[in-house]
């Protein structure tokens, strides 16, 4: 009898142990995270598996492993029970992620079809490494921030991190830097498959704006780039910098009969902006890799321009907003409202640039407010954006 009781006790103890194991979710439901996208046919494999350490998950891939200059992707979470879901920033719209830019939301909350991430300007070289990092907002990686960084190994074995994202930029003494290897602000936007353009401010219109100070006083300003000089820098996907100049020192004017004629580049020269009352559209033609091959421009004295720059874009111009001249008034009169369609990322910080002025938050205004001001007693703080997507914007 005693022997039977011992056997029964042992069996009960074994059953209790089994139940106890089943009650420990971490031992049964371990979660792995994978990078999936167009580049790997949306297949989760060990090559694209994140390394999880505490509240951080990282994955490093070379440009050759991604082998795509631009791609859409998601983070796929897979439990050992074969249950899976996605981490994303939106249920519907595509979220653009900038290499070296601000982190974006990666959450299991958005688990419907659609709402992929997109990234562009990638190198396909094995010397460039891209690191995808998920950092949990708290203790759960399923509610994280996603960031992409890059590093390039040079011929001598050294590793450098790109200061500017791939693209075409203005640079010069008045444009933030005379060194194209330093941070650049004024970035060309894509015009079509073989051209990029930049709307150069060339007006002399007076505006009354609010200063960032307690009494919110007004100030008359006349934004201007008149006689500003510049060159062009091209940064490829590996971070290599090439500079471009006109064939001889060239002044952009409203009376240039050859403005729209395609022109070659030269050496050790520069462009000069002459006030035409409006703007110039400077257009750069590019080859299949995006490298400049020639240029031309168009004068538009009936339109002036403002720019949006944000933390998301590494404080480079990412949208043009235009102000049209009123045809029923004198030639110097504008409506003073700027309109344009620009990308917006929720909770990013941003400012508008008009000529040589940066416009930020108005004094005593909430960060998500819509009024702008220039520096007064102190620098006007950045505005903050409550939206996601591509939106029409009106400023001033």
FENQUIZI-V154402 format. One record per run of one state. SS is the DSSP state (@ for helix, = for strand, . for the rest). FROM is the first residue (numbers start at 1). LEN is the number of residues. Records with the same first field share a line. If there is no record, write none. Layout:
SS=FROM-LEN / FROM-LEN
//
This chain:
.=1-1 / 23-2 / 29-2 / 41-5 / 50-1 / 54-2 / 67-4 / 80-4 / 89-6 / 97-7 / 108-9 / 120-8 / 137-6 / 154-5 / 161-6 / 176-1 / 178-9 / 188-1 / 193-2 / 203-3 / 213-5 / 223-6 / 236-5 / 247-3 / 253-10 / 264-1 / 267-4 / 274-4 / 287-5 / 301-2 / 311-6 / 326-8 / 335-3 / 345-4 / 355-2 / 362-10 / 376-7 / 385-4 / 396-1
@=2-21 / 25-4 / 38-3 / 46-3 / 63-4 / 173-3
==31-7 / 49-1 / 51-3 / 56-7 / 71-9 / 84-5 / 95-2 / 104-4 / 117-3 / 128-9 / 143-11 / 159-2 / 167-6 / 177-1 / 187-1 / 189-4 / 195-8 / 206-7 / 218-5 / 229-7 / 241-6 / 250-3 / 263-1 / 265-2 / 271-3 / 278-9 / 292-9 / 303-8 / 317-9 / 334-1 / 338-7 / 349-6 / 357-5 / 372-4 / 383-2 / 389-7
//
